[in-house]
Amino acid sequence: MAASAARQHETRALLRAHLKAASGYRHLTRHCPICYRLQRLAMEPSAPGPTRTPGPAAPPPTAEDRGPTAE
């Protein structure tokens, strides 16, 4: 999880650096392929963590567990 957060932080830093460098050149963010790709990378959800294997299933409740029934 820390690696994906570091990658996302680095991507955002690259985007900020690119925008700062290009700001003096009438840079149009919406037409820039570099900005587009960096924004897509920065907005990606982080990679899913390790999957957990399910433990043993709980037994179904019995009549005693349910309590009295209204009849």
C-alpha positions in Angstrom: 0.0 0.0 0.0 2.9 2.4 0.8 4.4 1.7 -2.7 1.1 2.7 -4.5 0.8 5.8 -2.3 4.4 6.8 -3.1 3.8 6.2 -6.9 0.7 8.4 -6.8 2.5 11.1 -4.8 5.4 11.0 -7.4 2.9 11.2 -10.3 1.3 14.3 -8.8 4.7 15.8 -8.3 5.6 15.2 -11.9 2.3 16.9 -13.0 3.0 19.9 -10.8 6.5 20.2 -12.2 5.3 19.9 -15.8 2.7 22.6 -15.3 5.2 24.9 -13.6 7.7 24.5 -16.5 5.0 24.9 -19.2 3.1 27.8 -17.6 5.1 30.5 -19.5 4.4 29.0 -22.9 0.6 29.5 -23.0 0.2 25.9 -22.0 -3.3 24.4 -22.6 -3.8 21.6 -20.1 -6.8 20.1 -21.8 -4.8 19.7 -25.1 -1.6 18.4 -23.6 -1.1 14.6 -23.8 1.5 14.7 -21.0 -0.9 16.5 -18.7 -3.7 14.1 -19.7 -1.7 11.0 -18.9 -0.3 12.3 -15.6 -3.8 13.4 -14.5 -5.1 9.9 -15.3 -2.3 8.3 -13.4 -2.8 10.6 -10.4 -6.5 10.0 -10.3 -6.2 6.1 -10.5 -7.4 4.4 -7.4 -4.6 2.8 -5.5 -3.9 -0.8 -6.1 -5.9 -3.2 -4.1 -4.2 -4.6 -1.0 -3.5 -8.3 -0.5 -6.6 -10.4 -0.6 -7.6 -12.1 2.5 -8.6 -15.7 2.4 -12.0 -16.3 4.1 -11.9 -18.2 7.3 -14.2 -21.0 8.2 -17.9 -20.1 7.8 -19.9 -19.6 10.9 -22.5 -22.3 11.5 -26.1 -21.3 10.7 -28.1 -20.2 13.7 -30.1 -22.8 15.5 -33.6 -22.6 17.0 -32.1 -21.9 20.4 -30.1 -19.0 19.0 -33.1 -17.3 17.4 -35.0 -16.9 20.7 -38.8 -17.3 21.2 -41.0 -16.9 18.3 -44.4 -15.2 18.3 -47.1 -17.6 17.1 
